[in-house]
Amino acid sequence: MKKIIIWVLVSLIGLTVIAFVATSIYVKKLKPNLEDTLTKTFGLKTTIDGQVALKVFPGVSLVISDLKIISHETYLFKVEQVEVALDYKKLFSREININALHFKEPQVYLVRDLDGVFNYHSPQAGFPSGGIRDSQQIALSDLTIENGRVFYFDRPRGDSLMVTGINLQTKNLNFQGTINNIDINKLSYSGIIDINSFHLNMLLIDSLQLKVDSRGGKISIQPKDKTYFRGKSSGKAIIDFTQKPVFVHVQHQLVGLDIGEFQEAINTDELLYGKLNTSLDIAFHSFDWAEAIKTMKGEIKVTGSKLLMQSISLDKALNNYYNAKYFSVDALASVFVAGPYGAVFTKAITYANAFSTNVTEMTEINKFVSNWSIDKGIASAHDVAFSTAKYRMALTGKLDLTKNTYNNMMIALINKEGCAVLSEEMNGSFIVPEKESFSTLGRVGGSIDDLWLKLAKPSRITCDPVYTGSVSHPSGN
């Protein structure tokens, strides 16, 4: 009996070794066929510069190292290692079923060139006959991503997105379908995605944790409540794949934002100091940023009080209104769109311009409001103003986010009646706008007290107010 048991064990071990060697030979021959099939499938050159190996514990998996999908002479996608868990019963057939995917250091590199074409577009893309077939199933119950990265550059608009340190471990994943007919409506998932850094245009945010739920073609993404720039952040995004093109709705609030820290995060000189409250509620169609902007609608609100505006003496600027050395409407434009959303949507309006280079000069802002509505990519100023101890300034007009241009935008010094007594209108490019100045006070000169006395009086017997918002005129002036 002992001899029989020994011979049985030896035979089993021998058969296992023979099967493993035979499978290894099969897998080694699989590599060029796999490269060819993937190249034909994606219509883009696909290479496997590493090894294709077989893993048999705890289940049967193919481990592919250093896989790249090449487009426009650079990679569209590359991954250091991807493990594909398979149904072992169909390993040697054409009907390979995929049960799990594990990505180690995947990278996606997306570019929209100056002609508006994305680097993933290929006229040859499509599933080849005799290649991947409807019978090859995906029944994913496990998906992991380790240290993933996404890079996106929109060259016509100058937009950039970099997301690094993406880590995903699934617990409640259920996705079934065929490999050439992936239907997002059949995805069911709930879990957590950790992101090390999120860099959109000039805005940099470290350490994000996102709760993700997907049901019936709709994905809900909710960041974990956290403090960013000393402000408490909350919000939610809904991505609806049942609408064509895809529909996205984003809501976000930030209470107690430290505007000084935020300006440092977007790598610009500090101009404002103090706390702001911000809220965003926008919706748009498409993941193409240019198309998304054209369909965008919603509201953006920024409010604050007891702020300091450094390097700017508003008294000096107004008293020397006709001296371009001191008065720069560009700098005020940057103040009016302050906050995290201004940096994202109007990246060309920066804090670079200032009234003077004297960092000891500053203006105290008692109240600040910047409320906008957006419709089809046009942002309209609804209540945009700030007040100091003596003055009140307001902004009216529109920003065309689709073209990065001002549309009849006016920044004005206003009196008690809300009439513009000093104003400058802007049209054209955010970077080099066309400007035209107006004054209902006549030539401004003398001391700042003389200017204050003129502002205290109505500019005309009757006037048409340009501002009737929530920022009241300084008391006693």
C-alpha angles and dihedrals in degrees: 000000000000091000091050091051091048092049091048091051092046090049092049092049091047092049090047091051091047091048092048092049091047091048091048090053089049092049092049090054089046094067099076091040090051092050091050094047093049092046091053092043097052096031086230130100110269122192135183106205093174133051133296107218137176121238117194103178131106084355139343112286139162112226112203119189128203100000118179135185108203125208129169091356094303134075122277092185134005134169130189091216136355123188116203115197110211140191099258092207090067098038094116097039131081089245098081112172118207115215103168141012127203118186123194115197099341117182129198118196115190124181132180107202129215090270091057094251121135120226092237093063113106128165089210095058115119141100112283122228111256091020125082108004138193090255093065102097137203116207100165118188096153131045127164133178122193120197097338125180135202124194123185128178125182103194098186092055099029091235121150135186125188122178117179137177096033111178124179132175118176127214104163105035124146120168127154132176143092123298094242096044107049109178114194089198088072094056116110116181144145124180149104129284117197119204123190097200137002117196117182114174104305096344118100123187123179127208112011126182116193128193109212129195125177127189133153096353095311123109122199118201119189121177115221110256106263144152116262120179087351090301127114110246129204136157150119140230128205121199113194113196092177088077121074114251097026115268122223127190118187128188123180138166130188118186120194098009112184099226092196092058090044092054088052089052092055089049099243135126113275111254105154128045128190141053127312133186115214136184133183129192113169139147132195144160127243134024089243101102093214091052092041091056091051091055097038121126134164143079138295122193131184124177135172146152139205094029129162121220106202127210090018127100104190090190091057093042093053095042088054095039093144092049107088089198089074107026119064118165089193090069092051090049089058090050093051093054093044119145138064095294095054089056091053101043102030102032091156091064102077139164092251096107118073138169094243141353093237104113091193091068118088144156126222114226114204097189133008128189128174112173121167138175122209126207123171090343095309114120113206122197110235103166112001117153147110136204135210130191089281110015145048124205128187139186127216133176136053144294117217101213091182091063102021091239140133116241112203091320116175128190110195143179104227134198131217092287092053092249121145110246097166119021145158124203124207134196133168132028122014088227100047109014127181109246135198125181128212135185132186091186097069118229110356114222144127124056128339088252090060089053090048091053091052092049091051089065127067110265089224138007087256127013141173108244114231093192130043099155136125099281106094125208115267109274116255093018 
